[in-house]
Amino acid sequence: MRQTYFYALAQGNKDNYVTVTNYPGETVKISEPNGDGTGLFHLGTSNYVIIEGLIFCDNVATKTVKGLTAGGDGVNHIIIKNNEFYNIRCSAKANESNNGPIINFRGTKAGKPHSNFFVYNNNIHDCTTGWSEALTFVGNCEYINVIGNTIKDTGNIGIDIAGNWNDIKNSAEDQARYVVVRGNDVSECNSPYARSYALYCDGARDVIFENNKAYASQGGLEVGSENIKPDYPVKNIVIRNNLIYDNSQKGITVGGYNITKAGVVHNVEIYNNTVVNNGTEGEISITMVEGVKVYNNILYSSNEEQYLLYRSSAIPESYVKDVVYNNNLYYSGSNQQNAKFNFGGTVITYDTLKTSYDANAMYFNPQFKNPTESDYTLAAASEAIDKGVAVENVLYDLLRHTRVNATIDLGCYEYFA
């Protein structure tokens, strides 16, 4: 039986939001243990609504379940904060009809975007989302802030900003846009079907990923273009001050994955990230792009057999245009001659990298403070201190310390005594 436990039609205004919350001192759980297609909370045509302090849980079914959603009618000015979501599960079968979105907003009406969302300090954990993602904005959605959420063990992608899936055909409105994803802690996003990233951008534009932690998943952060839309490309993506570590296959990936099936990603900035021990296919992998800047990052692997930079041999070099590596720190062991960089199947040495790709490259141990405890702040003796070049808008580090552009450190952390 398809139904929605709560269906909200609330209409507030900018001076008087409608708030849905728990009574002080009491706990509110919204659950539905039986029934395929059941949604726990649907916003309908609501505007100016706050959803705060609720627990959404125990929605289990064989095919489709839903947490907090909205339709295609352009809801706006929505605040979702301080809620908990757990045990929302669809069947873990390899079937794309098995979906369990936790927080999902899909804009499908031309001229009626979902807009002005603030998703803050929610805790999503122990779910099975099937082919869905845990927290998604897709299609006609704009002016979105996804800040300070914790997402762990959801069975697929953690946060997804997406578009170009023909919700609005042949239109720039089909792309989620003007989005900030900041300060989120996303981990254990592992899918049995395909490589799952903690943070994902596909088909969207004008998106900032900053000050996030992405770890213990199959991939850390990907900016892709699953569909070929040359008139509406993925573009204007910023990746800065993120800590990406201990993902089993890849760290940061940018670009389309297949020259006949996927699109080209345009205008990406990858600044001051710390990318550590992310599997066999590269700390940073770049394919099918036009215009990428890679500055001031720390790329570190404790295994000399792992690639620090990687591009699949399936992607010809002609599809990788205007990529600039500058002033990055690379390290995979005390002998720099053993460091590996794979460019389209050709494995090169650090010396060749410095000669041909990153003239200002550095190779030394960054001296993290306590890496065995996943503390990748810089020790006092680190040579990475004050070694960055000035870049735009890297104003704060991962801990919100103020950076001074003239003496910026490498990686996502600024050193403070």
TATATA-V429144 format. One line per field, one symbol per residue. ss: DSSP state (a for helix, b for strand, c for the rest). A space follows every 10 residues. Layout:
BEGIN
ss = ???
END
This chain:
BEGIN
ss = cccbbbbccc bcbccbcbbb bcccccccbb bccccccbbb bbccccbbbb bbccbbbbbb cccbbbbbbb cccccbbbbb bccbbbbbbc ccccccccbb bbbbbbbccc cccbbbbbbb ccbbbccbcb ccccbbbbbc bbbbbbbccb bbccccccbb bbbccccccc caaabcbbbb bbccbbbccc ccccccbbbb bbccbbbbbb ccbbbcccbb bbbbccccca aacbbbbbbb ccbbbccccb bbbbcccccc ccccbbbbbb bccbbbcccc cccbbbccbb bbbbbccbbb ccccccbbbb bcccccaaab bbbbbbccbb bccccaaacb bbbccbbbca aaaaaacccc cbbccccbbb aaacbbbbcc cccccccccc cccccbcccc cbccaaaccc ccccccc
END
